[in-house]
Amino acid sequence: MKGFEIMGKQYTGYIGSYTKKESKGVYRFTLDTDEKKLKNVEVAAPLDNPTYLTVTKDNRFVYAVSKEGNKGGITAFEITDSNGTLKKLNSQASDGSAPCHVSVKSDNSLVVTANYHTKQVEAHKTNQDGSLQSAKAVEQEGDGPHERQEKPHLHFAGFTPDEQFVIVVDLGSDTITTYLPNADQLEKVSVLHTKPGSGPRHLAFQPNGNYAYVMTELSNEVIVLEYNNEGTFKEIQYITTLPENYAEISQGSAIHISSDGRFVYAGNRGHNSIAVYRVMEDFTVEFIEWTDTEGDWPRDFVLDPSEQFIVASNQESGNLTLFERDQEKGTLTLLQKDVKAPEAVCLKFLHE
């Protein structure tokens, strides 16, 4: 079965959310690029605390973190039509809190998760029908100088561009760890220690595969890293994501890069903005502007498949915001706000 093609100017997206208040689980929505509007926000799959999710490259499956009573894990869904309808396949859960991040290999063979509370990165092999096998887990150790760094707090697990390695970003110990998926285990290859107290959170690779950009939650900075194909990183730049005179509470959230590698976008929760950066010839970044997300606590944002638009999710105010993106300048222009999406966290689109 091949993935569904996205027709015309209608793009289907998914929302991962907390379900502590009124949210019911995974939502889906439509971006109409002709009308430049977000539409049809509705429940796609009832699920407890699916805060992060990922869509397979062929648009066949969705994997969402989930909570089941006192257990946490991951749930697999099949995408059954071009509208993004979800059919549950199975779930795998273990005692403790749910993970906070999930990624899937492009051939759908391996799903990896990062767990903020249990200190574990988990790897799930998949079956041919997309369902999940039980996890193989690795527990990290370490701490940092910040009051929130009493132990590891893993916040990201994803694949290198060549998919030879798994990269784990740990807010709690200020580390970025490279693992080699080997048979049924993850073998540690290298560890990069970032600035003490920075609290690295999420990572996005340059399309060329030789550089990566990390968003820090605690120090509110973008770290530019040089990467080699053997799994190691080297720091080449730190740059703030906040105005110089900003003194209120803010925490870094998501980081994404345009597919042409020219612009990096970073989210600020508290300052409630997306910071925009231009990528220079040496792959360091230069600040362009801040754009207000028109809501409270922007947990994530996503470029649509055409990359003409960016959609931001404001968790505390429960709304989505739509921006038009200038693809030559990288800047954002507000199109729509107050699109209700309760407790919205993660945003993903079906792929073209």
C-alpha positions in Angstrom: 0.0 0.0 0.0 1.4 3.4 -1.0 1.0 6.5 1.0 -1.8 8.9 0.2 -1.0 11.9 -2.0 -2.0 15.3 -0.8 -4.3 16.8 -3.5 -4.6 20.4 -4.5 -4.2 23.1 -1.9 -5.6 21.2 1.1 -3.1 19.9 3.6 -4.0 17.7 6.6 -2.3 18.1 9.9 -2.3 16.5 13.3 -2.2 18.0 16.8 -0.8 16.2 19.8 -2.1 17.5 23.1 -2.3 17.2 26.9 -5.7 15.9 28.1 -5.6 17.4 31.5 -8.6 19.7 30.9 -10.9 19.6 27.8 -8.7 18.0 25.1 -9.8 14.5 24.0 -6.5 13.2 22.4 -5.1 13.5 18.9 -6.7 16.1 16.7 -6.6 16.7 13.0 -7.1 19.9 11.0 -7.0 21.3 7.4 -4.9 24.1 6.0 -6.5 25.6 3.0 -3.7 27.4 1.1 -6.1 29.1 -1.3 -8.1 30.7 1.4 -5.1 30.9 3.7 -7.1 29.5 6.6 -7.0 26.7 9.1 -10.2 24.7 9.2 -12.0 21.6 10.6 -10.1 21.0 13.9 -11.6 17.8 15.2 -10.8 14.7 17.2 -8.9 12.1 15.1 -8.3 9.6 17.9 -9.3 9.6 21.6 -6.1 9.1 23.6 -4.7 10.1 27.0 -1.9 12.7 26.9 -0.6 12.2 23.3 1.7 15.2 23.7 4.0 14.3 20.8 3.5 12.4 17.6 5.1 11.7 14.3 3.9 10.8 10.8 5.8 8.2 8.6 7.3 9.5 5.4 4.9 7.4 3.3 1.9 8.8 5.2 0.9 5.2 6.2 1.2 5.5 10.0 1.1 7.8 13.0 2.9 7.1 16.2 1.9 9.0 19.3 3.1 9.0 22.9 0.3 8.0 25.3 -0.6 7.3 28.9 -2.5 4.2 30.0 -3.4 4.5 33.7 -0.1 4.3 35.6 1.8 3.3 32.5 3.3 5.3 29.7 4.3 4.4 26.2 3.4 4.8 22.5 0.4 4.0 20.3 0.5 3.1 16.6 -2.2 4.2 14.2 -2.8 3.4 10.5 -3.9 6.3 8.3 -6.8 4.8 6.4 -7.7 7.6 3.9 -6.5 10.9 2.3 -8.4 12.8 5.0 -6.1 11.5 7.7 -8.5 9.1 9.4 -6.8 7.1 12.1 -7.3 3.4 13.0 -5.5 2.2 16.1 -3.2 -0.7 15.6 -1.7 -1.4 19.0 0.2 0.2 21.9 3.2 -0.6 24.0 3.4 0.7 27.6 5.4 0.2 30.7 5.2 1.4 34.3 5.9 5.1 34.7 5.3 8.3 32.8 4.7 8.6 29.1 7.6 9.7 26.8 7.7 13.3 25.6 9.1 12.8 22.1 8.9 10.2 19.3 10.5 9.8 15.9 10.3 7.1 13.2 12.8 5.9 10.7 12.0 6.6 7.0 11.5 3.0 6.2 9.1 2.6 9.2 11.2 -0.1 10.8 12.2 1.6 14.0 10.5 4.1 16.4 12.4 5.8 19.1 11.2 7.8 22.1 12.7 10.1 24.7 11.3 10.1 28.3 11.6 13.2 30.4 10.7 11.5 33.7 12.1 7.9 33.5 15.6 8.9 32.1 15.1 6.4 29.2 15.4 6.4 25.5 13.4 3.5 24.0 13.6 1.8 20.6 10.7 -0.1 19.2 11.0 -2.3 16.1 7.8 -2.4 14.1 5.9 -5.2 12.3 4.9 -5.1 8.6 1.5 -3.8 9.4 2.9 -0.8 11.3 2.2 -2.2 14.8 4.8 -1.9 17.5 7.0 -4.5 19.1 8.1 -4.2 22.8 10.8 -1.7 23.6 14.5 -2.0 24.2 15.5 0.8 26.7 18.7 2.6 27.6 18.8 4.7 30.8 21.0 7.8 30.9 22.8 9.2 33.9 23.9 12.7 34.9 22.7 16.1 36.2 23.4 19.8 35.9 23.6 23.0 37.9 20.1 24.3 37.3 17.3 23.5 39.9 15.5 21.4 37.2 18.6 19.4 36.4 18.6 17.0 39.4 18.6 14.0 37.0 18.4 13.3 33.2 15.4 14.8 31.5 15.4 13.4 27.9 13.5 15.7 25.6 14.3 14.5 22.0 15.2 11.3 20.3 15.6 11.4 16.5 17.7 10.1 13.6 20.6 11.6 11.8 20.0 12.5 8.2 21.6 9.3 7.0 19.7 7.4 9.7 22.8 5.6 10.8 22.5 7.0 14.4 20.0 8.0 17.0 20.5 11.4 18.6 19.2 12.0 22.2 19.0 15.5 23.6 19.0 15.6 27.5 17.9 18.8 29.2 18.8 17.4 32.6 22.5 16.7 32.1 23.3 19.2 29.3 24.2 16.4 26.9 23.6 15.4 23.3 24.3 11.7 23.0 24.7 9.6 19.8 23.6 6.0 19.8 24.1 3.3 17.1 21.1 1.1 16.7 22.6 -2.4 16.6 20.5 -5.5 16.5 18.2 -5.2 19.6 20.1 -2.5 21.4 21.3 1.1 21.3 25.1 1.4 21.6 26.5 4.7 22.9 28.9 6.3 20.4 29.7 9.8 21.7 28.5 12.5 24.1 28.6 16.2 23.6 28.4 18.4 26.8 26.7 21.7 26.2 27.1 24.8 28.3 26.3 23.9 32.0 22.7 24.9 32.8 21.7 25.5 29.2 19.1 22.6 29.2 19.2 21.5 25.5 15.7 20.5 24.4 15.2 19.9 20.6 17.4 19.5 17.6 17.1 20.1 13.8 19.6 19.0 11.2 20.7 21.1 8.3 19.5 19.4 5.0 23.2 19.0 4.1 23.7 16.7 7.1 26.8 18.5 8.3 25.3 20.9 10.8 22.6 20.9 13.4 20.7 23.5 15.4 19.7 22.9 19.1 17.1 24.9 21.1 17.9 25.2 24.8 15.0 25.4 27.2 16.8 26.8 30.3 19.2 29.4 28.7 16.9 30.3 25.8 19.6 29.9 23.1 20.2 28.3 19.7 23.3 26.2 19.6 24.9 25.7 16.2 26.8 22.4 15.9 29.0 20.9 13.3 28.4 17.2 12.7 30.4 14.5 11.2 29.2 11.2 9.8 30.8 9.2 12.6 28.3 10.5 15.1 30.1 13.4 16.8 29.3 17.0 17.2 31.3 20.2 17.8 29.9 23.5 19.1 30.5 26.6 16.8 27.9 29.2 18.1 25.5 30.1 20.9 23.0 32.9 20.2 20.1 34.1 22.3 16.5 33.7 21.4 15.2 36.6 23.5 15.6 40.4 23.5 18.5 41.7 25.5 16.3 43.5 28.0 13.7 40.7 28.5 13.7 39.8 32.2 10.5 37.7 32.6 10.2 34.0 32.6 10.6 32.2 29.2 11.5 28.7 28.2 12.7 27.6 24.8 10.5 25.1 23.0 10.7 23.9 19.4 13.2 24.5 16.6 12.8 23.9 12.9 14.6 24.6 9.7 13.4 25.3 6.2 14.1 22.5 3.7 16.4 24.8 1.7 18.5 25.2 4.8 18.4 29.0 4.7 16.2 29.8 7.8 16.0 28.6 11.4 13.0 29.2 13.6 12.9 28.8 17.4 10.0 29.0 19.8 9.9 31.0 23.1 7.3 30.1 25.8 6.8 33.1 28.0 8.1 35.7 25.5 5.4 33.9 23.3 7.3 34.3 20.1 9.1 32.6 17.2 12.6 33.9 16.7 13.7 33.9 13.1 17.3 33.4 12.0 19.2 33.6 8.7 21.7 30.8 8.0 25.1 32.3 7.0 27.7 30.9 4.6 29.5 29.2 7.5 26.2 27.8 8.8 26.1 30.0 11.9 22.9 32.0 12.2 22.1 35.7 12.3 18.9 37.0 14.0 16.2 38.5 11.8 13.1 39.1 13.9 10.7 38.0 16.6 7.1 37.2 15.7 4.3 37.2 18.3 2.5 33.8 18.3 -0.8 35.5 19.4 -1.3 33.1 22.3 0.2 31.8 25.5 3.1 29.2 25.7 3.9 28.3 22.1 4.9 24.7 22.6 5.5 23.8 18.9 5.1 25.1 15.4 5.4 23.5 12.0 6.1 24.5 8.4 3.4 23.2 6.0 4.4 21.0 3.1 4.7 23.9 0.7 6.7 25.9 3.3 4.6 29.0 2.4 3.1 28.9 5.9 3.9 28.2 9.5 1.3 27.0 12.1 2.0 27.6 15.8 0.4 25.8 18.8 -0.2 27.8 21.9 -0.7 25.3 24.8 -2.0 27.5 27.6 -4.4 29.6 25.5 -5.5 26.5 23.5 -5.2 28.1 20.0 -3.5 27.7 16.7 -2.0 30.6 14.8 -1.3 30.7 11.1 1.5 32.7 9.5 2.4 33.3 5.9 6.2 32.8 5.3 8.3 34.9 3.0 10.4 32.2 1.4 13.1 34.7 0.4 13.4 36.7 3.6 12.2 34.1 6.1 9.9 36.5 7.8 6.4 35.7 9.0 3.1 37.6 8.6 0.0 36.9 10.7 -3.0 35.5 8.8 -5.2 33.9 11.4 -5.4 33.4 15.2 -7.9 32.1 17.8 -8.3 28.8 16.1 -9.4 26.6 19.0 -7.1 23.6 19.7 -7.3 22.7 23.4 -4.0 22.0 25.2 -2.2 21.8 21.9 1.4 20.7 22.0 2.8 19.1 18.8 2.0 19.8 15.2 2.7 17.5 12.2 1.5 17.5 8.6 1.0 14.7 6.2 3.9 14.7 3.8 3.7 15.5 0.1 
